[in-house]
Amino acid sequence: MRKYIGIIIAGVAVAAGSFLGYKVATNDELRGKIVRNARDVLKLTKKIDTMSEDVAIRTAKLTKNPKVNQDFVEKQWEAIGL
């Protein structure tokens, strides 16, 4: 009995995935909305990833790890494209 339930669940999952894939592939508006949302998430993630200079200095002092400052400076240079 469990075997049949597993097969049914797998079949429903495949059917749902196929339907969603078809909708995304054929609906330009939906595809554009997904792409915009993904870009917004990436921008937000990039903003969160950066720390301020004060936080970097305090973290380096607390952990006695100068690598924190080196990483901060590297990220600043990358941010301006050098």
Secondary structure, 3 states (H helix, E strand, C coil): CHHHHHHHHHHHHHHHHHHHHHHHHHCHHHHHHHHHHHHHHHHHHHHHHCCCHHHHHHHHHHHCCCHHHHHHHHHHHHHCCC
